Amino acid sequence: MQSHLIPARALPPGRILQKELEARKWTEKNLAEIDEDLPQIISTIVHGTQHITPEIADKLAQAFETSAESWIKLENNYRLYLAKKAVDSVKDLSNS
């Protein structure tokens, strides 16, 4: 029998992005050297006011030498987690 594991919580992509910056000891100046739009883009993602779009994923992939798909997956997994959490909350309310 297969078990379906569900994480207790999903991290927002902005938190992962922030940790990646800290691990690399990168500043906004470093980011601007890669792409002048990156500091503002990253700031909005870290603060949760911007989702990672395919265009942004491509910029992040180039900057961090990763794949755009990995950034899209982080965003999609987080949004899916939030959606499931919202549905579960509604179910819990209707069963009360």
C-alpha positions in Angstrom: 0.0 0.0 0.0 1.4 3.4 -1.0 1.3 6.2 1.4 0.7 9.8 0.2 3.0 12.2 2.1 1.8 15.7 2.6 4.2 18.4 4.0 3.1 20.0 7.2 3.7 23.3 5.6 5.2 24.6 2.3 7.7 27.3 2.2 6.9 30.4 0.1 9.3 30.7 -2.9 10.4 34.1 -1.5 11.8 32.5 1.7 13.7 29.9 -0.4 15.0 32.8 -2.6 16.1 34.8 0.4 17.9 31.8 1.9 19.7 31.3 -1.5 20.8 34.9 -1.5 22.1 34.6 2.1 24.0 31.4 1.3 25.7 33.0 -1.6 26.3 36.3 0.4 24.8 38.2 -2.5 23.7 41.8 -2.3 21.3 43.9 -4.5 24.4 45.2 -6.2 25.5 41.7 -7.1 22.1 41.0 -8.5 22.0 44.3 -10.5 25.3 43.3 -12.1 23.5 40.2 -13.4 20.3 41.9 -14.4 19.3 45.4 -13.5 15.7 44.3 -12.8 16.6 41.5 -10.4 16.8 43.5 -7.1 13.3 44.8 -7.5 11.9 41.4 -8.7 13.5 39.5 -5.8 12.3 42.1 -3.3 8.7 41.7 -4.4 8.9 37.9 -4.3 10.6 37.9 -0.9 7.8 40.1 0.4 5.1 37.9 -1.1 3.7 40.6 -3.5 4.9 38.9 -6.7 4.5 35.3 -7.9 7.2 33.7 -9.9 6.1 33.9 -13.5 7.8 32.0 -16.4 9.6 35.2 -17.3 10.9 35.7 -13.8 11.8 32.1 -13.5 14.0 32.5 -16.6 15.8 35.5 -15.0 16.3 33.6 -11.7 17.5 30.5 -13.5 20.1 32.6 -15.3 21.2 34.4 -12.2 21.4 31.3 -10.0 22.5 28.9 -12.7 19.5 26.7 -12.1 16.6 25.8 -14.3 13.5 27.9 -14.8 11.4 24.8 -14.2 12.7 24.5 -10.7 11.5 28.0 -9.9 8.1 27.4 -11.5 7.8 24.1 -9.6 8.5 25.9 -6.3 5.8 28.5 -7.1 3.3 26.0 -8.3 3.8 23.6 -5.3 3.3 26.5 -2.9 0.2 27.8 -4.7 -1.2 24.2 -4.7 -0.5 23.8 -1.0 -2.4 27.1 -0.3 -5.3 26.0 -2.4 -5.6 22.6 -0.7 -5.3 24.3 2.7 -8.2 26.7 1.8 -10.3 23.8 0.6 -9.6 21.8 3.8 -10.6 24.9 5.8 -13.9 25.2 4.0 -14.6 21.4 4.5 -13.8 21.8 8.2 -16.3 24.7 8.5 -19.0 22.8 6.7 -18.6 19.8 8.9 -18.9 21.8 12.1 
